[in-house]
Amino acid sequence: ASDIDSLGPNHPSVANDLNGLAQLYIAQKKYHEAKQCLSRALAIYTATYHSQNALTINTMASLALVEANLG
């Protein structure tokens, strides 16, 4: 929340925070929560770094893993 307040909701640091939270949710098998975080992080990374950046690609891979676990 502090990153959002100080940097804005679309800053890459916010995406990093969301990605970290998603990884925690994945470890806890809370895939719906992880999907929400990863989807938001992916939108920020794509807008900031485009589709060929490692952060974007890794987030897409994590999102695919979550979606596979959701069915």
Buried (B, 14 or more C-beta within 10 A) or exposed (E): EEBBEEEEEEBBEBBBBBBEBBBEBBEEEBBEBBBBBBBBBBBBBBEBBEEEBEBBEBBBEBBEBBBEEEE
